[in-house]
Every structure is written in C-alpha cells, then in structure tokens.
C-alpha cells in the first residue's frame, strides 16, 4: 500500500489526480479547527479513499502511459489497476476522453461499479462537476448553491434524493442539471441517493 512521499497531505486538485493515477492511498493532515475549507476538502478525500482507492489497492498494474504536456507541464497520465482505469489531466487545459471532458488538473476514474471525475463537460454539455458515483449513491463536491451536471447514464432512474427529498433536476441532452442546496460559503460533500436514504443507508 503506497502513499505520497513523507505522508504528504493530498489537499488540492492536482495532488488528488496524481494520487489516483499512481494507484496510491490518500493521506491528509488534520487542519486547525477553524480552517473550514480544509475540513471540507478532507470530506472529499475521505470519499475518494473509501470509494476509489479501496477498489484499486493491491490490484495488478496492467498498463501505464504518460503523454508529456506543453511548456513543461506534466501532461496526461493513464493507468489501469485491475478493473479500474484512471486518467489524470495534469495540465492547464481540458482534455477530451470519449464524451467526457476532463477539467484542467482533473481526473476520470472508471471501475466495475464506480465512476468518478473532475469534469469540465460531457457530450455537448459544459460546466463543472466533481463527483463519485457508486451503486445507489453519488457524492458531489462543490460550493453550496452551485449548479452541477451529471451524465444521465449515471442516473438510470432519473431521480436523486437528498435528506429524503427528491432533487429538482432537468434533462438537457445527455446530462441532468440541478443545484446544490444553498447555505454556507465553503465547498462541501453532498451525498445524493438513487432511491430513499432508508433504502441506501
């Protein structure tokens, strides 16, 4: 089981993408009590550790590819661990991967039962979406009140629930769009359920 050098804290988008594509586990130094932004990011790192890193940990490395970027930027890295494919876009422009547009310093993970990404668009839809889709639930990371999109293929029922209430979504081509609840100023993790929260605790 590998972690970042000297247990470096995975506390920004670039480090998240790099940690995923190198097949490492996440580490994070606990912040001060009043550093709410870092506590919020810890929630996102925790979701990725449990939902993604736990799936590829110990799996065989089947392939690894590095396409260098321009002007000294790291570029694009691809890896496959067991049944998990990871793409890290470690450069300042987005990259197209099929219908997915990976955001600058973002990532795309596709596994047997999970899809996660830091995206700038999907198909004809543009926007920003940072998510982890697992069986029965989807974790989102963003600011309160922000608009999100999700590929419709990740929401086969066409319905999502938050705190027992159905989320108001609208279909636009190949995506669903909706707004996160308002309140507060710091990014946070919201967990939406494809069904009631009683059915998917």
Backbone torsions as a table, in degrees:
resi	resn	phi	psi	omega
1	UNK	NA	121.3	-176.4
2	UNK	-107.1	149.0	173.0
3	UNK	-131.3	175.9	178.3
4	UNK	-65.4	156.6	-177.2
5	UNK	-54.9	129.9	-179.9
6	UNK	57.2	26.7	178.8
7	UNK	65.3	31.8	-177.6
8	UNK	-54.6	141.0	-178.1
9	UNK	-72.4	129.4	177.4
10	UNK	-87.4	88.8	-168.0
11	UNK	-126.2	20.5	173.2
12	UNK	-153.4	169.4	-172.9
13	UNK	-62.1	-40.6	-178.7
14	UNK	-62.8	-43.9	-179.6
15	UNK	-67.8	-33.1	176.1
16	UNK	-62.3	-50.2	-178.9
17	UNK	-61.0	-43.2	-179.2
18	UNK	-66.0	-42.2	179.1
19	UNK	-60.7	-42.7	-179.5
20	UNK	-65.1	-48.5	-174.0
21	UNK	-71.1	-24.2	177.2
22	UNK	-88.3	2.2	175.4
23	UNK	69.6	28.2	-177.6
24	UNK	-96.3	166.7	173.4
25	UNK	-92.5	159.8	-174.7
26	UNK	-90.9	138.8	171.8
27	UNK	-125.4	151.9	-176.5
28	UNK	-156.7	125.3	176.7
29	UNK	-78.3	131.9	179.2
30	UNK	-64.3	128.1	-177.8
31	UNK	-81.9	175.4	173.2
32	UNK	-61.1	155.6	-177.6
33	UNK	-57.9	-35.4	-174.4
34	UNK	-92.1	5.5	178.9
35	UNK	-92.1	77.7	-170.9
36	UNK	-66.8	-31.7	179.4
37	UNK	-63.3	-41.7	-179.5
38	UNK	-72.3	-33.5	175.1
39	UNK	-63.9	-38.2	178.7
40	UNK	-64.4	-42.0	179.7
41	UNK	-66.2	-32.3	175.8
42	UNK	-59.6	-37.6	177.9
43	UNK	-61.9	-38.0	178.7
44	UNK	-70.8	-44.3	177.8
45	UNK	-60.7	-39.3	178.5
46	UNK	-61.6	-42.4	179.0
47	UNK	-63.2	-41.5	179.9
48	UNK	-69.3	-37.4	177.9
49	UNK	-62.0	-46.4	-177.0
50	UNK	-75.4	-34.3	-173.0
51	UNK	-94.0	-26.9	-175.8
52	UNK	-118.1	-57.8	-176.0
53	UNK	-58.5	-35.8	179.4
54	UNK	-65.1	-23.7	-179.2
55	UNK	-80.8	-34.4	-178.5
56	UNK	-97.2	-10.5	-178.8
57	UNK	-59.3	125.1	179.4
58	UNK	83.3	-4.5	-179.7
59	UNK	-79.0	155.0	-179.1
60	UNK	-71.1	138.6	173.5
61	UNK	-80.8	113.4	-178.3
62	UNK	-91.5	-32.9	-178.4
63	UNK	-158.4	153.4	175.8
64	UNK	-150.5	133.9	-178.0
65	UNK	-140.3	139.5	177.7
66	UNK	-127.4	120.1	175.2
67	UNK	-108.4	103.9	-175.3
68	UNK	-58.1	145.8	178.9
69	UNK	-88.1	-177.4	179.0
70	UNK	-90.3	157.1	174.3
71	UNK	55.1	38.1	175.2
72	UNK	80.5	3.2	178.3
73	UNK	-74.9	151.3	-175.8
74	UNK	-58.4	-43.1	177.8
75	UNK	99.3	-144.6	-174.6
76	UNK	-112.3	131.9	177.0
77	UNK	-121.9	138.6	177.6
78	UNK	-128.4	140.3	176.3
79	UNK	-147.5	154.0	175.0
80	UNK	-132.3	119.1	178.9
81	UNK	-114.5	112.8	-176.2
82	UNK	57.4	-119.7	179.2
83	UNK	-101.4	12.5	-177.3
84	UNK	-106.4	124.0	176.0
85	UNK	-105.5	132.4	-179.2
86	UNK	-126.2	133.2	174.5
87	UNK	-125.3	126.7	179.0
88	UNK	-116.1	125.1	179.6
89	UNK	-101.3	89.5	-173.9
90	UNK	-96.8	60.9	178.8
91	UNK	-155.3	170.3	-168.3
92	UNK	-89.3	13.1	174.4
93	UNK	-132.3	155.3	-178.1
94	UNK	-74.0	161.1	-177.6
95	UNK	-131.1	136.9	178.4
96	UNK	-87.2	131.2	176.5
97	UNK	-135.3	93.4	-172.1
98	UNK	63.5	-127.6	178.1
99	UNK	-84.4	-13.0	-177.6
100	UNK	-84.3	136.3	170.6
101	UNK	-110.7	111.2	-176.3
102	UNK	-82.4	128.5	-176.8
103	UNK	-66.8	158.3	172.8
104	UNK	-54.7	131.2	-177.0
105	UNK	57.3	31.2	178.1
106	UNK	-108.0	-168.9	-175.6
107	UNK	-153.9	165.6	171.7
108	UNK	-140.1	127.7	177.6
109	UNK	-122.7	129.9	175.5
110	UNK	-129.6	120.4	179.6
111	UNK	-123.6	-172.8	-177.3
112	UNK	-62.4	-39.9	-178.0
113	UNK	-129.6	9.2	-176.0
114	UNK	-136.8	144.2	171.3
115	UNK	-133.6	131.8	178.5
116	UNK	-136.7	150.4	179.5
117	UNK	-166.4	158.2	168.8
118	UNK	-119.9	97.9	-165.2
119	UNK	-113.4	156.7	173.4
120	UNK	-112.7	1.0	178.2
121	UNK	167.6	169.6	177.3
122	UNK	-151.1	124.6	-176.4
123	UNK	59.6	-129.7	179.8
124	UNK	-84.6	-7.5	-175.9
125	UNK	-85.9	138.8	175.6
126	UNK	-117.6	158.6	-179.6
127	UNK	150.1	-166.2	-179.5
128	UNK	-125.5	132.4	179.6
129	UNK	-149.5	126.4	178.6
130	UNK	-124.4	115.1	-168.7
131	UNK	-152.9	163.7	171.2
132	UNK	-135.9	113.3	179.9
133	UNK	-101.7	121.2	179.2
134	UNK	-124.8	168.7	178.0
135	UNK	-55.6	117.5	175.3
136	UNK	87.2	-13.6	-178.0
137	UNK	-151.7	158.1	177.7
138	UNK	-134.4	125.3	176.7
139	UNK	-98.7	131.5	179.7
140	UNK	-117.3	146.9	175.7
141	UNK	-125.5	119.1	-180.0
142	UNK	-176.9	177.8	-179.5
143	UNK	-78.6	146.2	176.3
144	UNK	-55.2	135.1	179.4
145	UNK	85.8	-6.1	-177.9
146	UNK	-71.7	149.0	174.8
147	UNK	-86.9	136.9	-179.8
148	UNK	-121.3	159.7	167.0
149	UNK	-130.3	152.5	173.5
150	UNK	-135.4	137.7	173.4
151	UNK	-55.5	132.2	-176.7
152	UNK	-59.7	-28.3	-179.5
153	UNK	-64.4	-19.4	178.2
154	UNK	-87.4	-7.5	179.9
155	UNK	-127.1	69.3	-173.6
156	UNK	-60.3	-28.9	179.8
157	UNK	-78.7	-18.1	-176.2
158	UNK	73.0	13.7	-178.0
159	UNK	-137.1	137.2	174.7
160	UNK	-132.4	149.1	-177.7
161	UNK	-126.6	140.5	176.5
162	UNK	-130.5	122.2	-178.2
163	UNK	52.7	38.9	176.8
164	UNK	82.5	-7.1	-178.9
165	UNK	-106.0	139.5	179.2
166	UNK	-70.8	135.9	179.8
167	UNK	-79.8	132.6	177.5
168	UNK	-75.2	113.5	-178.5
169	UNK	-123.8	153.8	173.6
170	UNK	-127.6	139.4	-179.1
171	UNK	-86.9	127.5	174.5
172	UNK	-129.0	96.8	-179.0
173	UNK	61.9	-115.8	-175.2
174	UNK	-96.5	10.1	-179.7
175	UNK	-131.7	160.3	166.1
176	UNK	-105.0	138.0	174.9
177	UNK	-115.2	145.9	179.2
178	UNK	-162.5	171.9	-177.0
179	UNK	-118.7	137.4	175.3
180	UNK	-71.4	152.7	177.3
181	UNK	-58.2	143.9	177.4
182	UNK	-84.1	169.6	-179.3
183	UNK	117.6	121.7	-177.2
184	UNK	86.8	171.7	-177.2
185	UNK	-123.1	-16.0	-175.3
186	UNK	-91.7	145.9	173.4
187	UNK	-57.2	151.2	-179.8
188	UNK	-153.2	166.3	176.8
189	UNK	-94.3	127.2	173.0
190	UNK	-115.5	135.3	179.4
191	UNK	-109.8	118.0	179.0
192	UNK	-104.7	144.9	-175.7
193	UNK	-116.2	139.6	177.9
194	UNK	-90.1	74.3	-170.0
195	UNK	132.7	-172.3	-179.7
196	UNK	-78.0	157.0	178.7
197	UNK	-69.6	-18.5	176.0
198	UNK	-71.8	-38.0	-179.7
199	UNK	-72.6	-28.7	-178.4
200	UNK	-128.8	76.1	-177.1
201	UNK	-66.4	NA	NA
